[in-house]
């Protein structure tokens, strides 16, 4: 081992923690660097991550074959990760996808049904009456059709999944360094990582998995080409009794006549404060963030009030009997490479690679994405032939 470590993962989020686990289970000399979740979000001036939450939808059905494979392989390993770590993060409550019924102009549900058949996923297809009978707490517009995936779907706690991955990585021998990386450079035949704490760590290779903060100025010699959008999510607090009454609610994705009203909804989930919340997301437009200073400022906010009000109107129509105790909101980000797939690729340096760009849909698939990142570092390329994309990296000129 020529440096302080053989391989260094920069970023302790969903992809980075997964990559660190897969690397540490196959070789020694692994380090993963990144700060803990801040205790006071509003006054934190460092970096953030979008996994500081308890609810992300997980499902195996996806019309895109590559995203479907990423999801299916990840979900298949949930049980193993939970068992080995002793940390429960997955709730198999099912997932319901609803949109305009097939046969019209909108082909969304047609694509979902075709994907389910292609993937041999057990599903129930429900018309207006079937939706009302199966899920009486929802009120969908007439002319809707739903695809219900009862097994292998539901929601995960991204916070606890990261905890599980980190625990297993450390148990396998990885060093966890709770610092903030400011630069990664190829120097003297090694990859050198510098942190804001003033330390330098050297490795044979570095895998950068910094989420939205991958665009931070100076982090890489040549920045990644990635669109980062600020997102607003709304939380509707319900009583423990109402949470029990809604215990059969699946995770939900709805496609509106136009995308402005398309949303995702999580059933009541108990958060660390002991309260139960339904979470809804689906910004009607994009809020672009171009610099890491903008990301830091955005994460300190509660998101956009206009989006919170937009989502509130949707949930009042969608769950008309819901009587929330309170309505709050928060901020997160989504990151989009030009390909609409994660970048799992080397930079111009053969010692520095990137693992970033979740496209707003990678939480459920993060373990497989991390595995591919580990394979890239270990083998020098992604050898897995199951994907039709090469997960290419894109960088600003």
N, C-alpha and C positions, 0 to 999 in steps of 0.2 A: 504494500500500500504506500504509494508515493507521497500522499498528502496527509492531512489530519484524519480524513475519512476516505473511504473508497468512493462512495456515492452520497451526494447531498441532495435532499429534496427541500426546495424553498416553498413554503406554504403549508400550513397545517389545517387546511379546509377539507372539503369532502374528497376532492381528487388527490390532493397532496397526502392526506393521511392514508388513503387507500394505497397509493403508490408506495409509501413508506412501508406499509405492512407487507405488500407483495415482495418488495425488495429484501426486507429484513428476513423474510421466511426462506429466502433463497441464497443469501450471502451475508457476510459480516461487513463491518465497517460502514454502516448506514447512519446518517444523521438527518433529522427533519427539523427545519428551523421556521419558527413563526411564533407570534405572541399569543397569549391566552385571550379569551373573550374579555373585553373591558367591563369593569364593574359599573362604571358610570358612562353610559353611551353618550349622553348629551354633552359631557365635558371632556370626552376623550379626543386627543389630537393625533392619535396614531392611525394605523390601518384598521380596517374592519373586514368582516366576512359575512356572507349571506346565510350561513348555516346557523346563525344565532336565533333559532326558532324551533318549534316543536312539530310543525306540520308541512309535509310535502307529499303530493299525490304520487302513488306508485301504481303502475299498471303494465301489463305485458303487451297489450294491443297497441300497435303504432303502424300507421300506413307506410312509414318509411322503414325499409327493411334493415338498414344499418342501426337506426335508433331502436328498433324492435329487438335486434340481437343484443345490443348493449344492455337493454333493460332486462331481457330474459335471462341472460347470463348473470347479471348482478342479483336479481331477485332469487335466483336459484341458490345463491350463496348466503342469503340473509340468515337462514337457520343456523348455518355453521358459524357465522360471525357472532350471532347472539349466544350460541352455546359456548364457544371458546372464550368469549369475553365476559360472559355473565351479565351483559348489558342488553336489555330488551329495547328495541327501537322500532319494531315493525308491528303494525296493526292490520290484520287481514280483514278489512271490513267491506271489501269489494270496491269497484269503481263503475260509475254510470256515466256514459257519454250520450248527450242528447243534442239533437239538431233538427232542422226541417226534414220531414219524412222523404224517403227516396222517391224518385220519379219526377221531381221538380227540377228547378234550375240549379239548386245547391246540391252538390254531390258529396258533401262531407260524410254523411252517415253511410253512403254507399261505399266509400273508401274504407271506413272503419270496419264495416261488415266484411268486406273483402280481405282486409288484413287479418281479422280474427279467424276467418276460414283458412287463410294461407298458413297461419301460425298454429292451427289446430287448437285454438283456445275455446274452452267451454264458455258459451255465452247465451244470454237470453235477449231476444229482440222484442221490444215492447212498443205497441202503438199507444195512442192517447189513452184508451181505457186501461191498457196494461200498466202504463206509468202511474195512473191515478190509483189503481188497485194496489200495486206493489209499494209505491212510495207516496202515501197520502199527504205527507207533510210538504211535498213539492207542488207547485202550480206552474205547469209549463203552458206555453201558448198552444192553441189548437193547431193541429197539423204537425205535431212533433213526433219523433221516433227516437227510441233509446236503445243503446246496446249496453247490457249489464254484464260485467265480468265479475262473478261472485268469488272466484278463487284466484290466488296469485296477484291480488291487487288490493289497494287500500291506501294507507299512508304510512310514512316513516317520520321519525323524529330526526332531522338532520343533525341536531346538536348531539344526541346520544349515539348516532351512527359514527360521527367523528370521534367521540369518546371511545367507542368500541374499537375502531380502527387504530387509534393512537395507543390504546392499552395493549393491543396485540402486537403492534410494531415494537413498542418498548419491551414487551415481554420476550420478543424474538431477538432482542439485542440492539435495537435502534437507539441512538442517543437523541433525546428531545431537547432542543435548545430554544428557550422562550425569548427570542430576540426578533427584531424587525430588520429584514434585509433591505439595504439601500442600493446595492450594486452587485452584479455578477459579471465577471470578466475572465477571459482566457489570458493567463499570464504565465510565461515560463514553462509551458507544457502542462499546466494544471488549471482547473477552474477555481477561481478565487471569489469567495463570497464575503462582502463587507456588511456589517450591521450598524444600525444607528447607535448602538451601545459602544461602538468603537472597536469591535473585534473583527478579526479576519479568519476565515476558515477555508482550508484548501481541500479539494477533492479531485479524484480522477475525472469525475463527471458531475454535473449539476442538472437537476430537473426542476425547472421553474414552474410552480403551480400556484400562482398568486391570484387567481380569480380575476375580478374586475381590476384589481390593482396591478395586473400584468402590464397595463399601459403606463405605469408610473415612469416619469421622466428619469433617465439615468439608470434605471434598473438593469436594462440590457444595453449593449453597445448599439444595437439597432432595435427600436421598439417593435412590438407586435402590431400588426394591422388588425384592429378589433374594435367593433362598435360596442360601447357600453351605455346602457340605458338605466336611468333611475326609475324604480318601480315603487308604487304605493300599494300596501295591503291594508285591509280593514279587519278589525276584530270585533265580534259581537259577543259580549259576555252573556252567558245564560246561567241559570241556577243549576245546582246539582240535580234537582228534580227534573228540570227541562232536559238536561243532558241525558238522563236515564230514559226519558220519553222519546228522545231522538237517537237512541242507541242503535237502531237498525239503519240509520242514515249512512249511505256509502259516500265515498269521495265522488265529486261531481265535476264534470266538464261540460259546459254548454256552448254551442255554436249558435250565435244569433243570426238573424237574416243578413245583417252586416256585422263585421268583426267588432264594431264599437261596443256591442253588448255581449260579446263572448267573454266568459269568465270561468274560473275554477273555484270550487268551494270545498272546504274541509269540514267534516262533521265535528261535533263538540269534542275538543281535546283538552285535557287538563294540563295547564301550564305550570311552570315552577312556582308561581305565586299561589297555587292551590285552586285557582279559579278555572272555569270552563269557558272556552271561546270557540265560536265558529269563525273560520278565517276565509276571506274571499279576496281574490286578486283578479286583475284584468284591466290594465290601464287602457283607456280609449285612444291614447296617442303616446308617442315616444318623447321622453325627456333625455336628450343626449348629454353625456358627461365626457369631456375630452381630456381632463387632467386629473391627476391623483388628488390635488387640492380640492377639486370640485366633488370628487367621490367622498372625501373625508367630511366636507361640509354637508353633503347630502345625507350621509348616514347619521349625522347628529340631529336630523329633523324627524318629524313624524310623517314625512311624505307630503303629498299635495292635498290640500283640503278639497279642491275641486274633484279629484279622483275619489277621495273618501265619500263625498256626497253622491257621486255617480254610482259607486258600488252599493251604497246604502239604498238607493232607489231600486237597484236591481234585486237585492236580497229581499226587500219588502214585497216585491211582486213574486219572487220565486218561492219564498217561505212566508206566506202572508200571516200565519198565526204566530210567528216568532215575536216574542216580547223581550227584547234584550235589556239587561240591566244597565249596560253602558255600551257605547260605540267609540272605539279608539282606532288609531292607525299607526303604521310604522313604515320605514323605508328599507329597500334592498336594491340590488342591481342585477341586471342580466347582461350577458356578454355574448356577442355574435361575431365569429370569424366570417370572412367572405364566403366560405363554403357551406355555412350553416351546420357544420360538424365541428367537434372539438379539434384543436390543433394539438397533435401528438407528434412532434417533429423536432429535428435538430435545427439550430440556428446556423449561421455561417460557420460557427465553430463546431467541430466534432466532439467537443467536451461539454457543450451547453445545449440543453434541449428544453422545449416548452410543452406544457400540459395544461391547456387553458381553453376557455370558450365553451360554456355550458349551454348556450342558446335557450336558456329558460326552461330546459327540460332534462337536465343532466343529474339532478339529485338522486333519483331512483337508480340511475345507471352508473353512479360514481365508482362503484367497486370495480366494474369491468374497465372503465376508462382508466382508473388507476393501475389496473393490471397491465393494460396495453402500454402505459407510460413506463412501467417497470420493465416490460419486455424490450421496449426501445432502448433503455439504458443498458440492460444486460446483454442484449444480442446485437445492438447497433442498428436495428431496424425492427419494424413490426413484422413478425413472421406469420402471424395468424392470417390464414387465407379466407376467413369467413366473411370478410367485409368487402364491399365494392368500392369504398372510398379509401384513400391512402392517408386520411387525417393530416393533410399537408399543412405546413406552417406558412404564414404570410406575414411579411414584415414591411414596415414603411421604408421608403427609399430616401 
